[in-house]
Amino acid sequence: MPSEGGERIAVLQGTLDLIVLRTLESMGPQHAYAIATRLQQVSEDLLHLNQGTLYPALVRLEQQSRIKGTWGKTESNREAKFYAITKTGVKALAEETVRWRRMSGLVEKLLSEGA
């Protein structure tokens, strides 16, 4: 969602888990750098996630059994933890997507009506 001024966008609280799950669902297992790069690409360079933002989310999602991490080698032959969405994560993604769409629709309605 590009901003009018082309400024970078901060991730709203509660949305990072949702977009990480969606990324893993669509791309399959990825390491953290690949996830961050993909989100930057899809957002047309408006979203930049640093390690201090992304890694806590990955740890939280893994603790909630929404993703599972396994060690492997990257394309450049480096050791990295690859994360994959689990069945629990797929279910949570579906539920959170419905919730997010409902909430964003409400906010859009309130903004357009000048509440």
N, C-alpha and C positions, 0 to 999 in steps of 0.2 A: 504494500500500500504506500505508494510514493507520497511524500509530503509536498506541499506547494513550493516550498523554497529549496527542495532537494537536500534538506538537512537529514542527517542520520536520525533514526528513530530509536528511542529507548523501548525495550521490551516491557510491556505491562506486566505487573505482578500476576502470576498464575498462568501466563500464556507461554512461557518458555517450555515447560513440560509438554504442552500440547503440540507446539511446533517441532520439538525434537522427536516426539512419538510419530508425528506425521511424516517427518523426513525419513525415519528408519522404516516406516511402513512402505513408503514409496521407493526407497533406494536399496533396501536390504541392509545387512550389517555394515557399519561404518565406524571409523575411529573419530575421535573428537575433532581433530583438525578438518577432516573431510566434512563433518556435520556443519562446523562453523563456516567453511568455505561455501558449501551448498546454500546455506541460509543467506549468506552475503550475496551470492549469485542470484538467487530467486528474488531477493528483495531489491535487486538492481542497485546494489552497493549502499543501500540505506540502513542495513542492519549489520552491525559488527559485534560479534560476541568475543569477549576476551576469556582467558582461562578461568579467571576468578568468577565469571558468570556461568560459563558452560559446565565446568567440572562439578560444582556442587549440584547442579541439576541432574547430571548423569549419575552421581552417587545416590541422590535422592530417588531417582527412578529405579535404580538397581535395588535399593533397599526396599522399595515398594513392590518388587518383582515385576515391574512393568517392562524392564529391559534386562538383558543378561549380557555381561561382558566376558569375552574370552581373549586371551593374548594371541597375537599373530604378527605377521610381517606386512608392512606397508609396501606400496609399489617401489619405494626406494630402499627396500630391504631393512627397514628399521622396525624394532619391536614396538607394538602399539596395542592398546586394548580396543577391540572391536565390539561395538554394542549392537545387539539385535533386539527387536521388539518381541515380547512374549505374548502368549494368548491373553494373559491378564492385561497387558499393555494395549492390545488390539481392542479389547472390551472397554478399557478406560478411555481410549482415544475416541471411540464411537460415542460414549456417554458425554465426554467433555466437549466434543464437537457440537453436539446438540445444545448443550448448555451455553457454549460460547456464542453460537448463532442466535439463540434466543436473547441473550444479553446484548449482543451487538445490535440486533434488530430493535430492541427496546431503546437503547441509547440513540440510535439513528432516528427513531420515531420522535423521541423527546427533543432532539436537536432540531429536527425539521419543523416541528410544531411550535418551537420557541417557548417551551414550557417555563 
